[in-house]
Amino acid sequence: MSDEDGAVSRAYGALAADATGYPSRISYLIGPTFTVVRVYGTVDPAAHPDEVLADLR
């Protein structure tokens, strides 16, 4: 998802605390009722897809 103005990153507290303004690597698993099921505060890009798929099972 694209977040060009950073509104979604700010809403979920995902903007970096440093001066770069880049979002942190945080993922949220959203359930079928649109609630946050799990927060992945530290994401390893190589392993993350498998982690999320395991949580979906």
C-alpha distance matrix in Angstrom:
0.0 3.8 6.5 9.5 12.2 11.4 12.1 9.7 10.9 14.4 14.3 13.7 16.0 13.8 15.1 17.7 21.3 22.6 22.9 20.1 17.4 14.8 12.7 14.4 13.3 13.0 11.6 12.3 13.6 13.7 16.8 17.9 19.3 16.0 17.5 16.5 18.4 18.0 16.8 16.6 17.8 18.7 16.7 18.5 16.1 19.0 19.8 16.6 15.8 19.4 19.4 16.6 18.4 21.7 20.5 19.5 23.1
3.8 0.0 3.8 5.9 9.0 9.0 10.3 9.2 10.2 13.3 14.1 14.2 15.9 13.7 14.0 16.6 20.1 21.0 20.7 17.9 15.2 12.9 11.6 14.1 13.9 14.3 13.8 14.8 16.7 16.8 20.1 21.2 22.2 18.7 20.1 19.0 21.3 20.7 19.0 18.7 19.2 20.0 18.3 20.0 17.7 20.8 22.0 19.1 18.7 22.4 22.4 19.9 21.9 25.0 23.9 23.1 26.8
6.5 3.8 0.0 3.8 5.7 5.2 6.7 6.3 7.2 9.9 11.1 11.8 13.2 11.3 11.2 14.2 17.4 18.5 18.0 15.6 12.5 10.9 9.7 12.7 13.5 13.7 13.8 14.7 17.2 17.2 20.6 22.1 22.5 18.8 19.7 18.5 21.3 20.5 18.4 18.5 18.4 19.6 18.5 20.8 19.0 22.4 23.5 20.4 20.6 24.3 23.7 21.3 23.7 26.6 25.0 24.6 28.4
9.5 5.9 3.8 0.0 3.8 5.6 8.0 9.1 9.7 11.6 13.5 14.7 15.5 13.6 12.5 15.1 18.0 18.5 17.2 14.7 11.9 10.9 11.0 14.5 15.8 16.6 17.2 18.4 21.0 21.0 24.4 25.8 26.1 22.4 23.4 22.2 25.0 24.2 21.9 21.7 21.2 22.2 21.1 23.1 21.2 24.6 26.1 23.3 23.6 27.3 26.9 24.7 27.1 30.0 28.6 28.3 32.0
12.2 9.0 5.7 3.8 0.0 3.8 5.6 8.2 8.8 9.5 11.6 13.6 14.1 13.0 11.5 14.3 16.7 17.4 16.0 14.2 11.0 11.1 11.3 14.9 16.9 17.3 18.3 19.1 22.0 21.7 25.1 26.6 26.3 22.6 23.3 22.2 25.4 24.6 22.2 22.4 21.6 23.0 22.5 24.9 23.4 27.0 28.3 25.3 25.9 29.5 28.7 26.5 29.1 31.8 30.1 29.9 33.6
11.4 9.0 5.2 5.6 3.8 0.0 3.8 5.6 5.1 6.1 8.6 10.1 10.3 9.2 7.9 11.1 13.6 14.8 14.1 12.6 8.9 8.9 8.1 11.6 13.7 13.9 15.1 16.0 19.2 19.2 22.8 24.6 24.4 20.5 20.7 19.3 22.3 21.3 18.7 19.0 17.9 19.5 19.4 22.0 21.0 24.7 25.6 22.6 23.6 27.0 25.8 23.8 26.7 29.1 27.2 27.3 31.1
12.1 10.3 6.7 8.0 5.6 3.8 0.0 3.8 5.5 5.2 6.2 8.8 9.9 10.0 9.7 13.3 15.4 17.2 16.9 15.8 12.1 12.3 10.8 13.8 15.7 14.9 15.6 15.6 18.5 17.8 21.2 22.8 22.0 18.2 18.5 17.6 21.0 20.6 18.3 19.4 18.6 20.8 20.9 23.9 23.0 26.7 27.2 23.9 24.7 28.0 26.5 24.1 27.0 29.3 27.0 26.9 30.7
9.7 9.2 6.3 9.1 8.2 5.6 3.8 0.0 3.8 5.4 5.0 6.3 8.5 8.3 9.3 13.0 15.5 17.8 18.1 16.8 13.1 12.4 9.9 12.2 13.3 12.0 12.2 11.9 14.7 14.1 17.6 19.3 18.8 15.0 15.2 14.1 17.4 17.0 14.9 16.1 15.8 18.1 18.1 21.2 20.4 24.0 24.1 20.7 21.3 24.5 23.0 20.5 23.3 25.6 23.2 23.1 26.9
10.9 10.2 7.2 9.7 8.8 5.1 5.5 3.8 0.0 3.8 5.5 5.4 6.0 4.8 5.6 9.3 11.9 14.2 14.8 13.5 10.1 9.2 6.5 8.6 10.4 9.5 10.8 11.4 14.8 15.2 18.8 21.2 20.9 17.1 16.7 14.8 17.7 16.4 13.7 14.2 13.2 15.3 15.6 18.7 18.2 22.0 22.3 19.1 20.3 23.5 21.8 19.8 23.0 25.0 22.8 23.3 27.1
14.4 13.3 9.9 11.6 9.5 6.1 5.2 5.4 3.8 0.0 3.8 5.5 5.0 6.1 6.0 9.6 11.1 13.7 14.3 13.9 10.3 10.8 8.8 10.7 13.2 12.1 13.6 13.8 17.2 17.2 20.7 23.0 22.1 18.4 17.6 15.9 19.1 18.1 15.3 16.4 14.9 17.3 18.3 21.6 21.5 25.3 25.4 22.2 23.7 26.7 24.7 22.8 26.1 27.8 25.4 26.0 29.7
14.3 14.1 11.1 13.5 11.6 8.6 6.2 5.0 5.5 3.8 0.0 3.8 5.6 7.7 9.1 12.7 14.1 17.1 18.0 17.6 14.0 14.1 11.5 12.9 14.6 12.6 13.3 12.4 15.4 14.7 17.9 20.0 18.8 15.1 14.3 13.1 16.6 16.2 14.1 15.9 15.1 18.1 19.0 22.5 22.5 26.1 25.8 22.3 23.5 26.3 24.1 21.8 25.0 26.6 23.8 24.2 27.8
13.7 14.2 11.8 14.7 13.6 10.1 8.8 6.3 5.4 5.5 3.8 0.0 3.8 5.5 8.3 11.5 13.2 16.4 17.9 17.4 14.1 13.5 10.2 10.6 11.8 9.3 9.9 9.1 12.4 12.4 15.8 18.4 17.6 14.0 12.7 10.6 13.7 12.8 10.3 12.1 11.4 14.5 15.5 19.2 19.5 23.0 22.4 19.0 20.4 22.9 20.6 18.5 21.8 23.2 20.5 21.2 24.8
16.0 15.9 13.2 15.5 14.1 10.3 9.9 8.5 6.0 5.0 5.6 3.8 0.0 3.8 5.9 8.5 9.6 13.0 14.9 14.8 11.9 11.7 8.9 9.0 11.1 9.3 11.2 11.4 14.9 15.6 19.0 21.9 21.1 17.6 15.9 13.5 16.2 14.6 11.5 12.6 10.7 13.6 15.2 18.8 19.6 23.2 22.8 19.7 21.7 24.2 21.7 20.2 23.8 24.9 22.3 23.5 27.1
13.8 13.7 11.3 13.6 13.0 9.2 10.0 8.3 4.8 6.1 7.7 5.5 3.8 0.0 3.8 6.3 8.8 11.6 13.5 12.6 9.9 8.7 5.4 5.4 7.6 6.5 9.1 10.4 14.2 15.5 19.1 22.1 21.9 18.4 17.1 14.3 16.6 14.5 11.1 11.1 9.2 11.3 12.4 15.8 16.2 19.9 20.0 17.0 19.0 21.8 19.7 18.3 21.9 23.3 21.2 22.4 26.0
15.1 14.0 11.2 12.5 11.5 7.9 9.7 9.3 5.6 6.0 9.1 8.3 5.9 3.8 0.0 3.8 6.4 8.7 9.9 9.1 6.2 6.0 4.1 5.7 9.1 9.5 12.3 14.0 17.8 19.0 22.7 25.5 25.3 21.7 20.6 18.0 20.4 18.3 14.8 14.5 12.1 13.6 14.6 17.5 17.8 21.6 22.1 19.5 21.6 24.5 22.7 21.5 25.1 26.6 24.7 26.0 29.5
17.7 16.6 14.2 15.1 14.3 11.1 13.3 13.0 9.3 9.6 12.7 11.5 8.5 6.3 3.8 0.0 3.8 5.4 7.6 7.1 5.7 5.7 5.2 5.3 9.0 10.3 13.8 16.0 19.8 21.6 25.2 28.3 28.3 24.7 23.3 20.4 22.4 19.8 16.1 15.1 12.1 12.7 14.1 16.6 17.3 20.9 21.7 19.6 22.2 24.9 23.0 22.5 26.1 27.4 25.8 27.5 30.8
21.3 20.1 17.4 18.0 16.7 13.6 15.4 15.5 11.9 11.1 14.1 13.2 9.6 8.8 6.4 3.8 0.0 3.8 6.8 8.1 7.5 8.9 9.0 8.7 12.3 13.1 16.7 18.6 22.4 24.1 27.6 30.7 30.4 26.9 25.2 22.3 24.3 21.7 17.9 17.2 13.8 14.7 16.7 19.2 20.4 23.9 24.5 22.5 25.3 27.8 25.6 25.3 29.0 30.0 28.2 30.1 33.4
22.6 21.0 18.5 18.5 17.4 14.8 17.2 17.8 14.2 13.7 17.1 16.4 13.0 11.6 8.7 5.4 3.8 0.0 3.8 5.6 6.8 8.5 10.0 10.1 13.7 15.4 19.0 21.4 25.1 27.0 30.6 33.7 33.5 30.0 28.5 25.6 27.4 24.7 20.9 19.7 16.4 16.5 18.1 20.1 21.0 24.4 25.5 23.9 26.7 29.3 27.5 27.4 31.0 32.1 30.7 32.6 35.8
22.9 20.7 18.0 17.2 16.0 14.1 16.9 18.1 14.8 14.3 18.0 17.9 14.9 13.5 9.9 7.6 6.8 3.8 0.0 3.8 5.5 8.4 11.0 12.2 15.8 17.7 21.2 23.5 27.2 28.8 32.5 35.4 35.2 31.6 30.4 27.7 29.9 27.4 23.7 22.6 19.5 19.6 20.7 22.5 23.0 26.4 27.8 26.2 28.8 31.6 30.1 29.7 33.2 34.7 33.3 34.9 38.3
20.1 17.9 15.6 14.7 14.2 12.6 15.8 16.8 13.5 13.9 17.6 17.4 14.8 12.6 9.1 7.1 8.1 5.6 3.8 0.0 3.8 5.4 8.7 10.4 13.6 16.1 19.3 21.9 25.6 27.2 31.0 33.8 34.0 30.3 29.4 26.7 28.8 26.3 22.7 21.2 18.5 18.3 18.8 20.3 20.2 23.6 25.4 23.8 26.1 29.2 28.0 27.6 30.9 32.6 31.5 32.9 36.3
17.4 15.2 12.5 11.9 11.0 8.9 12.1 13.1 10.1 10.3 14.0 14.1 11.9 9.9 6.2 5.7 7.5 6.8 5.5 3.8 0.0 3.8 6.5 9.1 12.5 14.3 17.3 19.5 23.1 24.4 28.2 30.8 30.8 27.1 26.3 23.9 26.3 24.1 20.6 19.7 17.2 17.6 18.2 20.2 20.0 23.6 25.1 23.0 25.1 28.2 26.9 26.0 29.4 31.2 29.8 30.9 34.5
14.8 12.9 10.9 10.9 11.1 8.9 12.3 12.4 9.2 10.8 14.1 13.5 11.7 8.7 6.0 5.7 8.9 8.5 8.4 5.4 3.8 0.0 3.8 6.5 9.4 11.7 14.5 17.1 20.7 22.3 26.1 28.7 29.1 25.4 24.8 22.2 24.3 21.9 18.5 17.2 15.1 15.1 15.1 16.9 16.4 20.0 21.6 19.6 21.5 24.8 23.7 22.9 26.1 28.1 26.9 28.0 31.5
12.7 11.6 9.7 11.0 11.3 8.1 10.8 9.9 6.5 8.8 11.5 10.2 8.9 5.4 4.1 5.2 9.0 10.0 11.0 8.7 6.5 3.8 0.0 3.8 6.5 8.1 10.9 13.4 17.0 18.6 22.4 25.1 25.5 21.9 21.2 18.5 20.5 18.2 14.8 13.7 11.9 12.4 12.4 14.9 14.5 18.3 19.3 16.9 18.8 22.0 20.6 19.6 22.9 24.8 23.4 24.5 28.0
14.4 14.1 12.7 14.5 14.9 11.6 13.8 12.2 8.6 10.7 12.9 10.6 9.0 5.4 5.7 5.3 8.7 10.1 12.2 10.4 9.1 6.5 3.8 0.0 3.8 5.7 9.2 12.1 15.6 17.9 21.6 24.7 25.2 21.8 20.6 17.5 18.9 16.1 12.6 10.9 8.6 8.8 9.2 11.9 12.3 16.0 16.7 14.4 16.9 19.7 18.0 17.5 21.0 22.5 21.2 22.7 26.1
13.3 13.9 13.5 15.8 16.9 13.7 15.7 13.3 10.4 13.2 14.6 11.8 11.1 7.6 9.1 9.0 12.3 13.7 15.8 13.6 12.5 9.4 6.5 3.8 0.0 3.8 6.7 10.2 13.3 16.1 19.6 22.8 23.8 20.7 19.6 16.3 17.1 14.2 10.9 8.5 7.3 6.6 5.9 8.5 8.8 12.5 13.0 10.6 13.2 16.0 14.4 14.0 17.5 19.0 18.0 19.6 22.8
13.0 14.3 13.7 16.6 17.3 13.9 14.9 12.0 9.5 12.1 12.6 9.3 9.3 6.5 9.5 10.3 13.1 15.4 17.7 16.1 14.3 11.7 8.1 5.7 3.8 0.0 3.8 6.8 10.2 12.9 16.4 19.7 20.5 17.4 16.0 12.6 13.6 10.7 7.3 5.6 5.0 6.3 6.4 9.9 10.5 14.0 13.6 10.5 12.8 15.4 13.2 12.3 16.0 17.3 15.6 17.2 20.6
11.6 13.8 13.8 17.2 18.3 15.1 15.6 12.2 10.8 13.6 13.3 9.9 11.2 9.1 12.3 13.8 16.7 19.0 21.2 19.3 17.3 14.5 10.9 9.2 6.7 3.8 0.0 3.8 6.7 9.5 13.0 16.2 17.4 14.5 13.4 10.2 10.8 8.3 6.0 5.0 6.8 8.3 7.4 10.6 10.6 13.7 12.7 9.2 10.6 13.1 11.1 9.3 12.8 14.4 12.6 13.7 17.3
12.3 14.8 14.7 18.4 19.1 16.0 15.6 11.9 11.4 13.8 12.4 9.1 11.4 10.4 14.0 16.0 18.6 21.4 23.5 21.9 19.5 17.1 13.4 12.1 10.2 6.8 3.8 0.0 3.8 6.1 9.6 12.9 13.8 11.0 9.7 6.5 7.5 5.9 4.7 6.2 8.6 11.0 10.7 13.9 14.0 16.8 15.3 11.6 12.3 14.4 12.1 9.5 12.8 14.2 11.6 12.3 15.9
13.6 16.7 17.2 21.0 22.0 19.2 18.5 14.7 14.8 17.2 15.4 12.4 14.9 14.2 17.8 19.8 22.4 25.1 27.2 25.6 23.1 20.7 17.0 15.6 13.3 10.2 6.7 3.8 0.0 3.8 6.5 9.9 11.4 9.4 8.5 5.9 5.4 5.1 6.5 8.0 11.3 13.3 12.6 15.3 15.2 17.3 15.3 11.7 11.6 13.1 10.9 7.7 10.3 11.7 8.8 8.8 12.5
13.7 16.8 17.2 21.0 21.7 19.2 17.8 14.1 15.2 17.2 14.7 12.4 15.6 15.5 19.0 21.6 24.1 27.0 28.8 27.2 24.4 22.3 18.6 17.9 16.1 12.9 9.5 6.1 3.8 0.0 3.8 6.9 7.9 5.6 5.5 4.6 5.5 7.4 9.1 11.4 14.3 16.8 16.1 19.0 18.6 20.8 18.9 15.3 14.7 16.3 14.4 10.9 12.8 14.3 11.3 10.3 13.8
16.8 20.1 20.6 24.4 25.1 22.8 21.2 17.6 18.8 20.7 17.9 15.8 19.0 19.1 22.7 25.2 27.6 30.6 32.5 31.0 28.2 26.1 22.4 21.6 19.6 16.4 13.0 9.6 6.5 3.8 0.0 3.8 5.4 5.2 5.4 6.2 5.7 8.8 11.6 14.1 17.2 19.6 19.0 21.6 21.3 23.1 20.9 17.4 16.4 17.4 15.6 12.1 13.1 14.2 11.0 9.3 12.3
17.9 21.2 22.1 25.8 26.6 24.6 22.8 19.3 21.2 23.0 20.0 18.4 21.9 22.1 25.5 28.3 30.7 33.7 35.4 33.8 30.8 28.7 25.1 24.7 22.8 19.7 16.2 12.9 9.9 6.9 3.8 0.0 3.8 5.4 7.4 9.5 9.4 12.6 15.4 17.8 20.9 23.2 22.4 24.8 24.2 25.8 23.7 20.3 18.8 19.7 18.4 14.9 15.1 16.4 13.6 11.1 13.5
19.3 22.2 22.5 26.1 26.3 24.4 22.0 18.8 20.9 22.1 18.8 17.6 21.1 21.9 25.3 28.3 30.4 33.5 35.2 34.0 30.8 29.1 25.5 25.2 23.8 20.5 17.4 13.8 11.4 7.9 5.4 3.8 0.0 3.8 5.6 8.9 9.7 13.2 15.8 18.8 21.5 24.3 24.0 26.8 26.4 28.3 26.3 22.8 21.7 22.7 21.0 17.5 18.3 19.3 16.1 14.2 16.6
16.0 18.7 18.8 22.4 22.6 20.5 18.2 15.0 17.1 18.4 15.1 14.0 17.6 18.4 21.7 24.7 26.9 30.0 31.6 30.3 27.1 25.4 21.9 21.8 20.7 17.4 14.5 11.0 9.4 5.6 5.2 5.4 3.8 0.0 3.8 6.7 8.8 11.8 13.6 16.5 18.9 21.8 21.5 24.5 24.0 26.3 24.6 20.9 20.1 21.7 19.9 16.4 17.7 19.2 16.0 14.4 17.5
17.5 20.1 19.7 23.4 23.3 20.7 18.5 15.2 16.7 17.6 14.3 12.7 15.9 17.1 20.6 23.3 25.2 28.5 30.4 29.4 26.3 24.8 21.2 20.6 19.6 16.0 13.4 9.7 8.5 5.5 5.4 7.4 5.6 3.8 0.0 3.8 6.1 9.2 11.1 14.5 16.7 19.8 20.1 23.3 23.4 25.7 23.7 20.1 19.9 21.2 18.8 15.7 17.6 18.4 14.9 14.2 17.1
16.5 19.0 18.5 22.2 22.2 19.3 17.6 14.1 14.8 15.9 13.1 10.6 13.5 14.3 18.0 20.4 22.3 25.6 27.7 26.7 23.9 22.2 18.5 17.5 16.3 12.6 10.2 6.5 5.9 4.6 6.2 9.5 8.9 6.7 3.8 0.0 3.8 5.7 7.3 10.7 12.9 16.1 16.5 19.8 20.2 22.7 20.6 17.0 17.4 18.7 16.0 13.2 15.7 16.3 12.8 12.9 16.1
18.4 21.3 21.3 25.0 25.4 22.3 21.0 17.4 17.7 19.1 16.6 13.7 16.2 16.6 20.4 22.4 24.3 27.4 29.9 28.8 26.3 24.3 20.5 18.9 17.1 13.6 10.8 7.5 5.4 5.5 5.7 9.4 9.7 8.8 6.1 3.8 0.0 3.8 7.1 10.1 13.0 15.7 16.0 19.0 19.7 21.6 19.0 15.7 15.9 16.5 13.7 11.1 13.3 13.3 9.6 10.1 12.9
18.0 20.7 20.5 24.2 24.6 21.3 20.6 17.0 16.4 18.1 16.2 12.8 14.6 14.5 18.3 19.8 21.7 24.7 27.4 26.3 24.1 21.9 18.2 16.1 14.2 10.7 8.3 5.9 5.1 7.4 8.8 12.6 13.2 11.8 9.2 5.7 3.8 0.0 3.8 6.5 9.4 12.0 12.6 15.6 16.7 18.7 16.1 12.9 13.9 14.5 11.3 9.4 12.4 12.2 8.8 10.4 13.4
16.8 19.0 18.4 21.9 22.2 18.7 18.3 14.9 13.7 15.3 14.1 10.3 11.5 11.1 14.8 16.1 17.9 20.9 23.7 22.7 20.6 18.5 14.8 12.6 10.9 7.3 6.0 4.7 6.5 9.1 11.6 15.4 15.8 13.6 11.1 7.3 7.1 3.8 0.0 3.8 5.9 8.9 10.0 13.5 14.9 17.4 15.3 12.0 13.8 15.0 11.8 10.4 14.0 14.1 11.3 13.2 16.3
16.6 18.7 18.5 21.7 22.4 19.0 19.4 16.1 14.2 16.4 15.9 12.1 12.6 11.1 14.5 15.1 17.2 19.7 22.6 21.2 19.7 17.2 13.7 10.9 8.5 5.6 5.0 6.2 8.0 11.4 14.1 17.8 18.8 16.5 14.5 10.7 10.1 6.5 3.8 0.0 3.8 5.6 6.3 9.7 11.4 13.9 11.9 8.9 11.4 12.7 9.6 9.1 12.9 13.1 11.1 13.5 16.4
17.8 19.2 18.4 21.2 21.6 17.9 18.6 15.8 13.2 14.9 15.1 11.4 10.7 9.2 12.1 12.1 13.8 16.4 19.5 18.5 17.2 15.1 11.9 8.6 7.3 5.0 6.8 8.6 11.3 14.3 17.2 20.9 21.5 18.9 16.7 12.9 13.0 9.4 5.9 3.8 0.0 3.8 6.4 10.1 12.3 15.1 13.7 11.2 14.2 15.7 12.7 12.7 16.5 16.7 14.8 17.3 20.2
18.7 20.0 19.6 22.2 23.0 19.5 20.8 18.1 15.3 17.3 18.1 14.5 13.6 11.3 13.6 12.7 14.7 16.5 19.6 18.3 17.6 15.1 12.4 8.8 6.6 6.3 8.3 11.0 13.3 16.8 19.6 23.2 24.3 21.8 19.8 16.1 15.7 12.0 8.9 5.6 3.8 0.0 3.8 6.8 9.6 12.2 11.1 9.4 12.9 14.3 11.7 12.6 16.2 16.4 15.4 18.1 20.7
16.7 18.3 18.5 21.1 22.5 19.4 20.9 18.1 15.6 18.3 19.0 15.5 15.2 12.4 14.6 14.1 16.7 18.1 20.7 18.8 18.2 15.1 12.4 9.2 5.9 6.4 7.4 10.7 12.6 16.1 19.0 22.4 24.0 21.5 20.1 16.5 16.0 12.6 10.0 6.3 6.4 3.8 0.0 3.8 5.9 8.7 8.0 6.2 9.7 11.4 9.6 10.5 13.8 14.6 14.2 16.5 19.2
18.5 20.0 20.8 23.1 24.9 22.0 23.9 21.2 18.7 21.6 22.5 19.2 18.8 15.8 17.5 16.6 19.2 20.1 22.5 20.3 20.2 16.9 14.9 11.9 8.5 9.9 10.6 13.9 15.3 19.0 21.6 24.8 26.8 24.5 23.3 19.8 19.0 15.6 13.5 9.7 10.1 6.8 3.8 0.0 3.8 5.5 5.5 5.6 9.1 10.5 9.6 11.4 14.1 14.8 15.4 17.7 19.9
16.1 17.7 19.0 21.2 23.4 21.0 23.0 20.4 18.2 21.5 22.5 19.5 19.6 16.2 17.8 17.3 20.4 21.0 23.0 20.2 20.0 16.4 14.5 12.3 8.8 10.5 10.6 14.0 15.2 18.6 21.3 24.2 26.4 24.0 23.4 20.2 19.7 16.7 14.9 11.4 12.3 9.6 5.9 3.8 0.0 3.8 5.7 5.3 7.5 9.9 10.2 11.2 13.4 15.0 15.9 17.4 19.8
19.0 20.8 22.4 24.6 27.0 24.7 26.7 24.0 22.0 25.3 26.1 23.0 23.2 19.9 21.6 20.9 23.9 24.4 26.4 23.6 23.6 20.0 18.3 16.0 12.5 14.0 13.7 16.8 17.3 20.8 23.1 25.8 28.3 26.3 25.7 22.7 21.6 18.7 17.4 13.9 15.1 12.2 8.7 5.5 3.8 0.0 3.8 5.9 7.4 8.6 9.9 11.7 13.1 14.4 16.1 17.7 19.4
19.8 22.0 23.5 26.1 28.3 25.6 27.2 24.1 22.3 25.4 25.8 22.4 22.8 20.0 22.1 21.7 24.5 25.5 27.8 25.4 25.1 21.6 19.3 16.7 13.0 13.6 12.7 15.3 15.3 18.9 20.9 23.7 26.3 24.6 23.7 20.6 19.0 16.1 15.3 11.9 13.7 11.1 8.0 5.5 5.7 3.8 0.0 3.8 5.8 5.8 6.4 9.0 10.4 11.0 12.8 14.8 16.3
16.6 19.1 20.4 23.3 25.3 22.6 23.9 20.7 19.1 22.2 22.3 19.0 19.7 17.0 19.5 19.6 22.5 23.9 26.2 23.8 23.0 19.6 16.9 14.4 10.6 10.5 9.2 11.6 11.7 15.3 17.4 20.3 22.8 20.9 20.1 17.0 15.7 12.9 12.0 8.9 11.2 9.4 6.2 5.6 5.3 5.9 3.8 0.0 3.8 5.5 5.0 6.2 8.6 9.8 10.7 12.5 14.7
15.8 18.7 20.6 23.6 25.9 23.6 24.7 21.3 20.3 23.7 23.5 20.4 21.7 19.0 21.6 22.2 25.3 26.7 28.8 26.1 25.1 21.5 18.8 16.9 13.2 12.8 10.6 12.3 11.6 14.7 16.4 18.8 21.7 20.1 19.9 17.4 15.9 13.9 13.8 11.4 14.2 12.9 9.7 9.1 7.5 7.4 5.8 3.8 0.0 3.8 5.4 5.3 6.2 8.6 10.0 10.7 12.8
19.4 22.4 24.3 27.3 29.5 27.0 28.0 24.5 23.5 26.7 26.3 22.9 24.2 21.8 24.5 24.9 27.8 29.3 31.6 29.2 28.2 24.8 22.0 19.7 16.0 15.4 13.1 14.4 13.1 16.3 17.4 19.7 22.7 21.7 21.2 18.7 16.5 14.5 15.0 12.7 15.7 14.3 11.4 10.5 9.9 8.6 5.8 5.5 3.8 0.0 3.8 5.5 5.0 6.1 8.6 9.9 11.0
19.4 22.4 23.7 26.9 28.7 25.8 26.5 23.0 21.8 24.7 24.1 20.6 21.7 19.7 22.7 23.0 25.6 27.5 30.1 28.0 26.9 23.7 20.6 18.0 14.4 13.2 11.1 12.1 10.9 14.4 15.6 18.4 21.0 19.9 18.8 16.0 13.7 11.3 11.8 9.6 12.7 11.7 9.6 9.6 10.2 9.9 6.4 5.0 5.4 3.8 0.0 3.8 5.5 5.2 6.4 8.9 10.4
16.6 19.9 21.3 24.7 26.5 23.8 24.1 20.5 19.8 22.8 21.8 18.5 20.2 18.3 21.5 22.5 25.3 27.4 29.7 27.6 26.0 22.9 19.6 17.5 14.0 12.3 9.3 9.5 7.7 10.9 12.1 14.9 17.5 16.4 15.7 13.2 11.1 9.4 10.4 9.1 12.7 12.6 10.5 11.4 11.2 11.7 9.0 6.2 5.3 5.5 3.8 0.0 3.8 5.4 5.1 6.3 9.0
18.4 21.9 23.7 27.1 29.1 26.7 27.0 23.3 23.0 26.1 25.0 21.8 23.8 21.9 25.1 26.1 29.0 31.0 33.2 30.9 29.4 26.1 22.9 21.0 17.5 16.0 12.8 12.8 10.3 12.8 13.1 15.1 18.3 17.7 17.6 15.7 13.3 12.4 14.0 12.9 16.5 16.2 13.8 14.1 13.4 13.1 10.4 8.6 6.2 5.0 5.5 3.8 0.0 3.8 5.4 5.1 6.7
21.7 25.0 26.6 30.0 31.8 29.1 29.3 25.6 25.0 27.8 26.6 23.2 24.9 23.3 26.6 27.4 30.0 32.1 34.7 32.6 31.2 28.1 24.8 22.5 19.0 17.3 14.4 14.2 11.7 14.3 14.2 16.4 19.3 19.2 18.4 16.3 13.3 12.2 14.1 13.1 16.7 16.4 14.6 14.8 15.0 14.4 11.0 9.8 8.6 6.1 5.2 5.4 3.8 0.0 3.8 5.4 5.5
20.5 23.9 25.0 28.6 30.1 27.2 27.0 23.2 22.8 25.4 23.8 20.5 22.3 21.2 24.7 25.8 28.2 30.7 33.3 31.5 29.8 26.9 23.4 21.2 18.0 15.6 12.6 11.6 8.8 11.3 11.0 13.6 16.1 16.0 14.9 12.8 9.6 8.8 11.3 11.1 14.8 15.4 14.2 15.4 15.9 16.1 12.8 10.7 10.0 8.6 6.4 5.1 5.4 3.8 0.0 3.8 5.4
19.5 23.1 24.6 28.3 29.9 27.3 26.9 23.1 23.3 26.0 24.2 21.2 23.5 22.4 26.0 27.5 30.1 32.6 34.9 32.9 30.9 28.0 24.5 22.7 19.6 17.2 13.7 12.3 8.8 10.3 9.3 11.1 14.2 14.4 14.2 12.9 10.1 10.4 13.2 13.5 17.3 18.1 16.5 17.7 17.4 17.7 14.8 12.5 10.7 9.9 8.9 6.3 5.1 5.4 3.8 0.0 3.8
23.1 26.8 28.4 32.0 33.6 31.1 30.7 26.9 27.1 29.7 27.8 24.8 27.1 26.0 29.5 30.8 33.4 35.8 38.3 36.3 34.5 31.5 28.0 26.1 22.8 20.6 17.3 15.9 12.5 13.8 12.3 13.5 16.6 17.5 17.1 16.1 12.9 13.4 16.3 16.4 20.2 20.7 19.2 19.9 19.8 19.4 16.3 14.7 12.8 11.0 10.4 9.0 6.7 5.5 5.4 3.8 0.0
